[in-house]
Structure formats: C-alpha cells, structure tokens
Amino acid sequence: MNPATWLGTDWQLDAQQTIDVITQLPHSVDWLIVDHYAIDEKWETKVSTVVNRILVIDDLANRKHHCNILLDQNLIADMKERYVGKINKDAKLLLGPDYALLRSEFRLLREKIPQKKFDPKRILLFFGGSDPSNQTMKALEALMTIKDPPLLVDVVVGKGNPNIQTLQLLCAQHECFRLHVQTSKMAELLLNTGFVIGAGGTHTWERCCLGVPSIIIAVADNQIPTSTEVHNRGIALYLGEASDVSPHQIAEAVKIFLSNPEIMMNMVTKCLATVDGCGVERVIEAIVNYGLKSA
C-alpha cells in the first residue's frame, strides 16, 4: 500500500483541519511532533504557521521535510547522506539508535544484565502485535523440528493477532511453548531469553538494549535497510523478507546459534554497544536545548 494514501484525504484538507484544531487551543503550541508516512514538507510548511516548532519522526527518507528537528532512530549504511537535499538546511538531525525511543524499563533492566544467566535454549518469538502473515506459526513449525536440545519458547502476540486460537491450540499441545497475549512484560521476557526470532523495526533496539541476539525476518519494506545493516555489523542474523524465508531456513539458523555460542556472545557485546537505552533522554535534551547557543 502506498503510504501517501494513508491520510485518507488530500494533504491540504488535513493540514487545514490540523490548523483549525491548533488555533482553537487555549494556549500556543511550542512543539508539534509529526510521525506519519503520508506527510511531507508541504503539510509541514503550512502547519508551521500556527506552531512554534516541528519535530518530524521518519525512517524512510523518501520525501522532503520542513522542520526544526528530524529524528530517525534507525541504523542504515548511508545514514548521514540519506536526508541530503530532503530537509531544510537549518534543521537539527537526530540520527541512529543513540536516539532510540525505548520505554524506561529497558534502561532499568539493562542494569541486571551482568547477573543474567545466558541460556541459548530459551527462545522468544515476536513478530509484532498483529503478524498478519503469521510468521509466528512459521517459526513454531521450524522449532518443532528441533528435538535436541530441548527448547523453551516464549511466544508473544498481540490481542489483535488473527491467528490467536490456532496458536493457543498449538502451544497447549507442546509444553515447551508458552503463549503470551498482549503482555506488559516484554522487557522481562527479553532479559530472560537466550535469543529472539522476530521481525525488524523498533523491537530491534529493545533487543539490543538488553544484549539479546536475534534472528530477524523483515515483515515490512521499511524494515529491510536496518535489518540488512545490523546483519552486516554482526548485531543480528537477518534471513530476508518474510515471503522468501522458509521454516527450514529458520531451523538452520537456530541450529547455528545453538551450536556456536561464541557467535551469540559476540552479538551480545555488539548489541549492548549499539543501544544504551538513553535515547529518550537525548531527544528530550535536544528539544529543551533547541535554539540555545550552547546546544
């Protein structure tokens, strides 16, 4: 689907409706945060007339922006060059996973990593809240072919997953599979797992923050560049796009992890060096200090 259609209307009408809402507020808007693939410099320029500053969150770098700060928390080979000519020259760029927007529990649990007992036989599956292409089932099929060593698998899905009943039935039939629906304890599950099989996206930085190796399958186009880069840097093992990855390939990747603990421990080191969990604080500092001579 073309992200340009996601507004559901033309950009002029959407921008004007946004302006109408803002001008009715009892106070001025210091910062407007924009996070939408269908919004570009035209919308931002028009709305900038009624707000003091704009912060844009993007990860596609496929259109021009007009803003004061642009945040792209991903890790991509040409990170510093991808926004050249696509953003106003006076904009401040916050690029890379140093600015990853993670919940505070990840940073707090990071302090417990030295006490963590690393168990490569404990695996966590997570392909996002909905997982419409049912990569979770594909991964479970792969894991069912591995009999030795015995595995313990935490399966995490959102309540909107269309395959919950099938997954519940399968997990009930295999005592080594434990299903978690809409869990609020993702950080704790990550801390206690050996490695993850899952999608790319923001969850990549959650895993890195807690030093968790991962086998990644891209379930969306915008996950491909980052997944490729973390693979090239030895931070994770990227198998490819979901439509191209088979259960057999997943099983073989798991066997590589299980038989080569040194690969996993090297990933742990690289994950921890990539994300420290302080991204929110850095973004807040950039916002608070914006425009100051010392910033």
N, C-alpha and C positions, 0 to 999 in steps of 0.2 A: 504493500500500500504506500502511496506517495504521501510523505509527511506534510507536504504543502496543503493537503486537503483536510488536515486534522482540525482546523479551526471550526469547520462546519459552516463557514460563511466567508465572505471576502474580507481581506485584511482591513480595508478602510472602515467597514462597519464595526468590526471587532475593536479596532483601535478607538473609534469614536465612543463606543459603548463603555470601554475602559475609562476613557477620559470623563465621561458623564458620571461614572461611579466615583472616581477620584475627586472631582470638583464638588461633589456633594458631601464629602467627608468634613468633619468639623475641624480638621487640622491639616496642615500641609504634609505631603509625603516626602520624607527625606531620601529613602531608598526604595526603588521598585525592583523586585527580583523577577526576572523573566526566565522561565525554563520550559521552552516549547519549540519543537522542531519546525513548526509552520510559521514562526515569527522571525522577521529579519529587520534590516536597517530601516525600511520604510515605516513599519509599525513603530519601531523604537524611536525614530526621529519624531514622528507625530506625537507620541505619548510623552516624550521628553519635555514638551512644553508645559506640562502640568505637574511634573515631579522634579525634585532637585537632582537626583542621580539615578542611574540604572546599572544594575548588576545582571549580566547575562550568564546563564549556565548553558554550555554547549559541549558536544563531543563529536560532532560531525564535520565541522569546518567546511561546510558545503554551501555557505551563503554569507553575505556581508552583514555586519552588525554595527550599530551605533550605540555605544555605551561608555560608562566610566570604568567599569571593571568587567573583565571576562574571565570566567572560571571554567577550566577544562581539567578535570582531575585524573584523566587517563594517561597511560604511558604508551606513546606511539613514537615510531622511529624518527619522524620529522616534526616532532612536537613544536619546536620553536619556529619552524618555517611554514607550518600549515595555515596560519592565520595571516600571513603576509598579504597585504592587499585586500583583506577581508574585514578589516576593523579600523576605526579611526585612529590616527597616529598617537593621540594623547591618552588612549585607553590603557589601563594597567592590566597586564596579563598575569593570571594565576594558573600556572600550568603544571600538570603532573600530580602523582599520588601524594606528594607532600601536602596537598590541599584536599585529600580525600575526605568527604563528609561522612564520617562514621559516628555512630551513637557512642556516648561516653563509656558504656560498659565495655567496649572493646579496648579502649585505652586502659581502663582499670584492671581488666582481666589479664592484660599483657604482663602486668607485674607478677603474675602467678606462673608464667611460662617456665622459669628456672626449676620449679617444683613439679613440672608436668612429667608424667611417665609416658614415654613415647611408645605407642602400641600400633604398629603398622597393620595389624589385623582388624583394627576398628576403623570403619569407613563411614563417611557421611555422604548421603546423596541429596543434592538440592539443585533443581533446575528452575527456580523461580516459583512465584506463587501460583500461577495457572498452569504452566507447562502444557500448552495446547497440543504439541506434537508428541507428548507422552514419552519424553526421553527417560523419565524415571523408570518406566516399565522396561525400556530397552536396557538400561543399566542393571536392573534387577535380573533380567534374563542372563546377562553376562556373568553376574556374580554367582548365579545358581550353578554355573558350570565349574566353579572353583570349589573343590571338595577339601583340598589340603593346601594351606592350613585352614581350620575352621574360622569363619569370619563373623564379626558382629557389626551389623549395618543399621545405622540410624537413617530413616527415610523421612525427609522433611517436605511437606507440600502445603500449599495454601488452601483455605476453605473453598476457594473458587476453582480448584482443580477439577476438571470434568471427569476424571478417572478415579476419584476417591474410593468408590465402592469396590472397584476391581483391585485397587491397591490394598485396601483393607483386607479383602479376602485372601490375597496372595500372602500378605505379611502374617495373617493369622495361621496360615499353613506352614510357615517357616519360622521357627523360634529364634533364628538368628537375625530376622528382620524386625525392626521396631519402627512403627509409623508414628510420626508427629504431625498433627494437623494444626496449622496456624500457631505455631509455637512462639512463645515470647522469650525463649531461652536459647536462641540461635548462638549467641556468643559462648555460652557454657558448653553447648554441644560441640562447637568448633574447638574449644580448648581441650576437650577430652577425646578428640578423634585423632587418628593417625594421619589420614589424608581424606580429601574430598573428591568426589566425582560430581561435576556440575557444570553449569553454564558460566559464561563470562559475565561482564557487567560489573556493577558495584560490589557484588559479593566477592569478586577477586580481591579487592582491597581489604575486606573484612578478614579473609583468609590470611592475607599477607601480614596484617597487623598482629595476628596471633601465631604467626610462624607455622602455618598449615600448608603442606604441599598439596597440589591438586592436579587432577586430570580434567581438562577443560574441553567442552563441546560447545561451539557457538550456536545459539538458538535464535540469533538476530544478526542482521548485517552489520550493525554498529558495534558488535562485539568482536568482529574478526580482526581489525587492526591491533587492538590491545591484546587480544589472545595470542596473536602472532608474535608480538613484541615480548610478552612475558615468557613465551616459549623460547625465543631466541636468546633471552638473557638467563635462561635456566631457572626462572622463578616458578614455572609450572610446565606441565606437559600438555600441549594443545594437539588434539586429534583431528580437528577440522570442523566443518559445518555439519549440523545435525543430520541433514539429509544424506550425507556421504559417510557417516560413521555407523558401523555395524556392531552388534553385540560382541562378535568375535574380536574386533579391534579393541573394544573396551576391556574385555577379559585379558587380552595380551598385554595391554598397558598396565593393568592391575598386577599381573604376574611380574612385570618388570619392577614395579615398586616393591612388591613383597620379597623379591629375590635380590634386590640391590638397595639395602638400607642406606648405603653411603650416598646414593643419588638423592634419596629423600632428605637426609640430614643436610646435604648441600643446599637443597631447596629451602629448608627451614631457615638457614642463615641468610639466604638471599631475600626471602620473604620479609624477614624482620628488618633488613636493611632498606627495604623499599617503602614500607609504610610504618610510621611510628604512632599513629592514632591521634596525632595533634593537629590534623588538618582543619577541623572546625575552628580551633583557636587561631590558626594562621589566617583563615578567611575573615574572622571577626576583627582581628588586628588590622588587616588591610582595609576593611570597611571603616573602622573607627579612625584610622590614621590617614584616610584618603584626603589628599589636598594639603596635608601638613608638609612643611618644608623638610622635616626630618624623615618623612616616610620614604 
